[in-house]
Amino acid sequence: MGDKVFSSLATASGAFVVAVIAAIAIFLLIRAIPALQVNHVNFLFSREWDTRNPADMSFGILDLAWITVASSVVALVIAMPLSGGIALFLTRYAPRSLARPFAYIVDLLAAVPSVVYGLWGFLVLGPVLKPVSTWLNETLGWIPIFGQGNIAQVDSGANVFTAGIVLAVMIIPTITGVTREVFARTPDAQVEGALALGATNWEVVKTTVWPFGRNGFVGGSMLGLGRALGETMALTIILSGATAPPGYSIFDSGATFASKIALGSAEFNNNLQVGAYISAGLVLFVITFAVNAIARWIESAAGAKGKS
């Protein structure tokens, strides 16, 4: 009887989670479709966003998608090598007396409120990055992604470059936590065998730890990417100074999907206006769901490979 009760509870819990996700998706679709039907521009490829008049709305997500993806990719490019290095340090190089408290410190980064990260990025990090932004623009400005953005001053700090670094700090605990656990589960027989053959610590990492944990590292990075895609308050503070469409540069400012919804809360008094923002939320929901599904698949593949 106990097994049956426990099995039923476990099954019901799993079904409840699936039902909640399905209910969220259905809610987003039901609220988004009426607004999409009266939209006067292409929702996926238009750069216009004007929902002030419910009877004449034109809204597209092209610019929102660019700012969201660009800031998240910048964050991932910075966070992945740092997180991988931290995980290797904690599992293979740091003494146990140092590894445990250092891991706690890294994990504590996830407990800092996002609004604090936003203020830190805007007031502290942005001014510090001025020389770096200026150098990148002057030296590599011939490459479009490093060219002039949609704000007059490249070194203002209110741009995708600064936002990406802030996001990198925010997702490092996620990537590091997953990667550390995977690296720590490298089979002892493989590690001891490599050491017995005279391998150095670095050679052990290269021949056993990294091949075993590579997929887990990628899966953790995808989870971090999902976290970055949905960040709201920090990016609302940093990227709220744009008055022109983005120029597809890392020195652009603007709005992400999440920050656009947060900034548009004053218009949430009409079903069609709300539907326009929910449409953007639906796209973000699909992207985040896909990223997390890919991460889980990669982690499962890594686990299966480790067992084999």
BELTA-V37116 format. One record per backbone hydrogen bond with DSSP energy under -0.5 kcal/mol. NH is the residue of the N-H (numbers start at 1). CO is the residue of the C=O. If there is no record, write none. Layout:
<<NH & CO> <NH & CO>>
This chain:
<<5 & 1> <6 & 2> <7 & 3> <8 & 4> <9 & 5> <10 & 6> <11 & 7> <12 & 8> <13 & 9> <14 & 10> <15 & 11> <16 & 12> <17 & 13> <18 & 14> <19 & 15> <20 & 16> <21 & 17> <22 & 18> <23 & 19> <24 & 20> <25 & 21> <26 & 22> <27 & 23> <28 & 24> <29 & 25> <30 & 26> <31 & 27> <32 & 28> <33 & 29> <34 & 30> <35 & 31> <36 & 32> <37 & 33> <38 & 34> <38 & 35> <39 & 36> <40 & 57> <43 & 41> <46 & 42> <50 & 58> <54 & 52> <56 & 53> <58 & 50> <60 & 48> <61 & 43> <62 & 46> <65 & 61> <66 & 62> <67 & 63> <68 & 64> <69 & 65> <70 & 66> <71 & 67> <72 & 68> <73 & 69> <74 & 70> <75 & 71> <76 & 72> <77 & 73> <78 & 74> <79 & 75> <80 & 76> <81 & 77> <82 & 78> <83 & 79> <84 & 80> <85 & 81> <86 & 82> <87 & 83> <88 & 84> <89 & 85> <90 & 86> <91 & 87> <92 & 88> <93 & 88> <93 & 89> <94 & 89> <98 & 95> <99 & 95> <100 & 96> <102 & 98> <103 & 99> <104 & 100> <105 & 101> <106 & 102> <107 & 103> <108 & 104> <109 & 105> <109 & 106> <110 & 107> <111 & 108> <112 & 108> <112 & 109> <116 & 113> <117 & 113> <118 & 114> <119 & 115> <120 & 116> <121 & 117> <122 & 118> <123 & 119> <124 & 120> <125 & 120> <126 & 121> <128 & 124> <129 & 125> <130 & 127> <133 & 129> <134 & 130> <135 & 131> <136 & 132> <137 & 133> <138 & 134> <139 & 135> <140 & 136> <141 & 137> <143 & 140> <144 & 142> <146 & 143> <147 & 144> <154 & 152> <156 & 153> <157 & 154> <159 & 157> <160 & 252> <161 & 250> <163 & 159> <164 & 160> <165 & 161> <166 & 162> <167 & 163> <168 & 164> <169 & 165> <170 & 166> <171 & 167> <172 & 168> <173 & 169> <175 & 171> <176 & 172> <177 & 173> <178 & 174> <179 & 175> <180 & 176> <181 & 177> <182 & 178> <183 & 179> <184 & 180> <185 & 181> <185 & 182> <186 & 183> <190 & 187> <191 & 187> <192 & 188> <193 & 189> <194 & 190> <195 & 191> <196 & 192> <197 & 193> <198 & 195> <199 & 194> <204 & 200> <205 & 201> <206 & 202> <207 & 203> <208 & 204> <209 & 204> <210 & 205> <212 & 208> <213 & 209> <214 & 210> <217 & 213> <218 & 214> <219 & 215> <220 & 216> <221 & 217> <222 & 218> <223 & 219> <224 & 220> <225 & 221> <226 & 222> <227 & 223> <228 & 224> <229 & 225> <230 & 226> <231 & 228> <236 & 232> <237 & 233> <238 & 234> <239 & 235> <240 & 237> <243 & 150> <250 & 145> <252 & 249> <254 & 239> <260 & 256> <261 & 257> <262 & 258> <263 & 259> <264 & 260> <265 & 262> <266 & 263> <267 & 264> <268 & 265> <269 & 267> <270 & 267> <274 & 270> <275 & 271> <276 & 272> <277 & 273> <278 & 274> <279 & 275> <280 & 276> <281 & 277> <282 & 278> <283 & 279> <284 & 280> <285 & 281> <286 & 282> <287 & 283> <288 & 284> <289 & 285> <290 & 286> <291 & 287> <292 & 288> <293 & 289> <294 & 290> <295 & 291> <296 & 292> <297 & 293> <298 & 294> <299 & 295> <300 & 296> <301 & 297> <302 & 298> <303 & 299> <304 & 300> <305 & 301> <306 & 302> <307 & 303> <308 & 304>>
